[in-house]
Amino acid sequence: MRDYLSVIHDEFAILYDVVGIEGFGMDIEYKITADDQLFIKQARRWVSF
């Protein structure tokens, strides 16, 4: 899961032009199915940034 979250964070940091800026974070909604599959439902910039 950490690998997936790192990819999401890094891609959004590029999109928002905040690569390397301290305090940037993402709010992620996800679910894990009964079959142990991870689904990222939504990803958005953390509101306090």
C-alpha positions as CSV (number, residue, x, y, z in Angstrom):
1,M,0.0,0.0,0.0
2,R,2.9,2.4,0.8
3,D,4.2,2.0,-2.8
4,Y,0.8,2.9,-4.3
5,L,0.4,5.9,-2.0
6,S,3.9,7.1,-2.8
7,V,3.0,7.1,-6.5
8,I,-0.2,9.0,-6.0
9,H,1.6,11.6,-3.8
10,D,4.5,12.1,-6.2
11,E,2.2,12.4,-9.3
12,F,0.0,15.0,-7.6
13,A,3.0,16.9,-6.4
14,I,4.1,17.2,-10.0
15,L,0.6,18.2,-11.1
16,Y,0.4,20.9,-8.4
17,D,4.0,22.0,-8.9
18,V,4.9,21.4,-5.2
19,V,7.7,18.8,-5.6
20,G,9.9,18.9,-2.5
21,I,7.8,21.4,-0.6
22,E,7.3,20.3,3.0
23,G,3.8,19.9,4.2
24,F,2.2,18.7,1.0
25,G,-0.1,15.8,1.6
26,M,-2.8,13.8,0.0
27,D,-6.2,12.7,1.4
28,I,-6.9,9.2,0.0
29,E,-10.1,7.1,0.1
30,Y,-9.6,3.5,-0.4
31,K,-11.2,0.1,0.2
32,I,-10.0,-3.4,0.5
33,T,-12.3,-6.1,-0.8
34,A,-13.0,-9.5,0.6
35,D,-10.5,-10.8,-1.9
36,D,-7.8,-8.5,-0.4
37,Q,-7.7,-6.2,-3.4
38,L,-6.9,-2.6,-2.9
39,F,-9.0,0.0,-4.6
40,I,-8.2,3.7,-4.5
41,K,-11.6,5.3,-4.7
42,Q,-10.5,9.0,-4.5
43,A,-7.4,11.1,-4.1
44,R,-7.3,14.8,-3.4
45,R,-4.9,17.4,-2.0
46,W,-4.8,17.7,1.8
47,V,-6.9,20.8,2.6
48,S,-4.5,22.4,5.1
49,F,-1.7,22.7,2.6
